[in-house]
Amino acid sequence: MPNKSSKNCFVCQASEEEKLLLIHPQVMLPVCLDCHNTDAEKQKVDELLEGLADGFVCGCI
């Protein structure tokens, strides 16, 4: 039997055993129903997406 990996909500860190988790379509990370569509979720998504651009140089050549 394969080992089931534990998943946590990327906002509140609740485990899959504690709460039902959905996949957030923008960041492809699990989020619980309590955090889904909240300001905390939106802020965490903004933080994660902001961090993706660190170290990249943008501009026209």
Stockholm file with secondary structure:
# STOCKHOLM 1.0

chainA/1-61         MPNKSSKNCFVCQASEEEKLLLIHPQVMLPVCLDCHNTDAEKQKVDELLEGLADGFVCGCI
#=GR chainA/1-61 SS CCCCCCCBCTTTCCBTTTSCEEECTTTCCEEETTTTTSHHHHHHHHHHHHHHTTTCCCCCC
#=GC SS_cons        CCCCCCCBCTTTCCBTTTSCEEECTTTCCEEETTTTTSHHHHHHHHHHHHHHTTTCCCCCC
//
